[in-house]
Amino acid sequence: MWFLRLIFTASLFGASLAEAQVNMPDPTSEEPLSETELIAVFKGQTHRGTYSFQRRSFKSYGFEETTRSDGGVKHIQDGHTDTGRYEIKDKLICFSYNPNERGEFAQFNPICFNIYQRGNCYYHYQRSVQNKPVRGFTARSVIKGDTPDCAPQVS
């Protein structure tokens, strides 16, 4: 009997994992947002989102990032603010942060991402750090004020 319960529980868990995977973009078969789309979604906007990892010395996965029309960027996480510049070119958005007392972001300049969209949610996939290729999902965001229509909800 316990074996049947274990199989039933595992099948439910497997289904929920599969459902969660459905919402994630597949960078091997999908196109990221174009330069024009990135400009529309980021230039002069504030995004709030969550990271897929926890930054050293930070308690929260949540962040808020404003990409101003003049190319400036302001990133707030766990009460700490990083500032710098961003650039959109082709299918990439790249950030360069100013050195600060923690120096965590600045040491990785520039940091570039492809962005994929699901509904009104934006999935950030890192593509390079310090002009060296890297790959991986790093964050999900929505434009501040929007109610996310992706699951699980962005907190």
C-alpha positions as CSV (number, residue, x, y, z in Angstrom):
1,M,0.0,0.0,0.0
2,W,2.8,2.5,0.9
3,F,4.4,1.7,-2.5
4,L,1.2,2.7,-4.3
5,R,1.0,5.9,-2.3
6,L,4.6,6.6,-3.2
7,I,4.0,6.1,-6.9
8,F,0.8,8.3,-6.8
9,T,2.7,11.1,-4.9
10,A,5.6,10.8,-7.3
11,S,3.3,11.1,-10.3
12,L,1.6,14.2,-8.9
13,F,5.0,15.7,-8.2
14,G,6.2,14.9,-11.7
15,A,3.2,16.5,-13.2
16,S,3.7,19.7,-11.2
17,L,7.3,19.8,-12.3
18,A,6.3,19.3,-15.9
19,E,3.7,22.0,-15.7
20,A,6.3,24.4,-14.2
21,Q,8.7,23.6,-17.1
22,V,6.0,24.5,-19.7
23,N,6.2,28.2,-18.8
24,M,9.9,28.5,-19.2
25,P,11.3,29.6,-22.6
26,D,13.5,27.3,-24.5
27,P,16.5,29.3,-25.7
28,T,17.6,26.5,-28.1
29,S,14.4,26.7,-30.1
30,E,12.9,30.2,-29.4
31,E,14.0,33.7,-30.4
32,P,14.7,36.3,-27.8
33,L,13.1,39.7,-28.0
34,S,14.5,41.8,-30.9
35,E,16.2,45.2,-30.4
36,T,13.0,47.0,-31.2
37,E,11.1,44.9,-28.7
38,L,13.7,45.3,-26.0
39,I,13.6,49.1,-26.4
40,A,9.8,49.1,-26.1
41,V,9.9,46.9,-23.0
42,F,12.9,48.4,-21.1
43,K,13.7,51.9,-22.2
44,G,12.1,54.3,-19.6
45,Q,10.6,51.4,-17.7
46,T,10.9,49.9,-14.2
47,H,10.9,46.2,-13.8
48,R,10.3,44.3,-10.6
49,G,11.3,40.6,-10.4
50,T,13.1,37.8,-8.8
51,Y,16.4,36.1,-9.3
52,S,16.9,32.4,-9.7
53,F,19.8,32.6,-7.3
54,Q,20.6,34.5,-4.1
55,R,23.3,37.2,-4.2
56,R,25.9,37.0,-1.5
57,S,25.0,39.0,1.6
58,F,21.4,39.6,0.4
59,K,18.4,38.1,2.1
60,S,15.9,38.7,-0.8
61,Y,15.7,37.2,-4.3
62,G,13.5,40.2,-5.3
63,F,14.7,43.3,-7.2
64,E,13.5,46.4,-8.9
65,E,15.4,47.9,-11.8
66,T,14.8,51.1,-13.7
67,T,16.2,51.5,-17.2
68,R,15.9,55.2,-17.9
69,S,15.4,56.7,-21.3
70,D,18.9,58.3,-21.2
71,G,20.7,54.9,-20.8
72,G,21.1,55.1,-17.0
73,V,20.1,52.1,-14.8
74,K,19.2,51.9,-11.2
75,H,19.0,48.5,-9.5
76,I,17.6,48.1,-6.0
77,Q,17.7,44.9,-4.0
78,D,17.4,44.3,-0.3
79,G,17.8,48.0,0.4
80,H,21.0,48.3,-1.6
81,T,21.2,50.4,-4.8
82,D,23.5,49.9,-7.8
83,T,23.7,52.4,-10.6
84,G,25.3,52.4,-14.0
85,R,24.4,52.3,-17.7
86,Y,22.6,49.9,-20.1
87,E,22.8,49.4,-23.8
88,I,20.4,47.5,-26.2
89,K,21.9,46.1,-29.3
90,D,20.6,43.4,-31.6
91,K,18.9,40.9,-29.3
92,L,20.9,41.8,-26.2
93,I,20.5,44.1,-23.2
94,C,23.9,44.8,-21.5
95,F,24.4,46.4,-18.1
96,S,27.6,48.0,-16.7
97,Y,27.4,49.1,-13.1
98,N,29.4,51.6,-11.2
99,P,31.7,50.4,-8.4
100,N,30.1,50.7,-5.0
101,E,30.9,49.7,-1.4
102,R,30.1,46.1,-2.2
103,G,31.4,46.1,-5.8
104,E,29.5,42.9,-6.6
105,F,27.9,44.0,-9.9
106,A,30.8,46.2,-11.1
107,Q,33.3,43.4,-11.0
108,F,31.3,41.6,-13.7
109,N,30.9,44.5,-16.3
110,P,29.4,44.2,-18.8
111,I,26.6,41.7,-18.0
112,C,24.5,40.8,-21.1
113,F,21.1,39.1,-21.4
114,N,18.7,37.8,-24.0
115,I,15.1,38.4,-22.9
116,Y,12.2,36.0,-23.6
117,Q,8.5,36.9,-23.1
118,R,5.6,34.8,-21.7
119,G,2.5,36.9,-21.4
120,N,3.6,40.0,-19.6
121,C,6.6,38.3,-17.9
122,Y,10.1,38.7,-19.1
123,Y,12.7,35.9,-18.6
124,H,16.3,37.0,-18.4
125,Y,18.9,34.5,-19.8
126,Q,22.5,35.6,-19.2
127,R,24.7,35.4,-22.4
128,S,28.0,37.0,-21.4
129,V,29.9,38.4,-18.4
130,Q,33.0,40.5,-19.0
131,N,32.5,39.7,-22.8
132,K,32.9,36.0,-22.1
133,P,30.1,33.7,-23.1
134,V,27.9,32.2,-20.4
135,R,24.5,30.6,-20.5
136,G,21.6,30.4,-18.1
137,F,18.3,31.6,-16.7
138,T,18.9,34.3,-14.1
139,A,15.7,36.2,-13.5
140,R,12.1,36.9,-14.3
141,S,10.5,40.3,-14.2
142,V,7.3,42.3,-15.0
143,I,6.9,46.0,-15.7
144,K,6.2,47.6,-12.4
145,G,2.4,48.0,-11.9
146,D,1.5,45.0,-14.1
147,T,-0.1,42.0,-12.5
148,P,2.0,39.0,-13.6
149,D,0.2,36.5,-15.8
150,C,2.9,33.9,-15.5
151,A,3.2,31.1,-12.8
152,P,4.5,31.0,-10.3
153,Q,3.9,34.7,-9.5
154,V,6.7,37.1,-9.3
155,S,6.9,38.4,-5.8
